[in-house]
């Protein structure tokens, strides 16, 4: 674990030391969650999925959903009909 001393600016900004940023692979625009417990702050890097990862997950979800629907004897047209009927009930 690395411990370094930093100072907050008049605008409430702090700079994460370069060696720690490199260890975290954190560049400009990296998101962090901030938690507080008494006088302790914890920064946690938030990993956001890439566009390719999201598309890959959606394709997998779609394939799995289609298999489940087919196993229940439902077609794509059945799903569309159910969605339309549901919207009209509101």
ABEGO torsion letter per residue (X at the ends): XBBBBBBBBAAGBBBBBAAAAAAAGBBBGBBBBBBBBEABBBBBBBBBBBAAAAAAAAAAAAAAAAAAAAAAGBBAAAAAAAAAAAAAAX
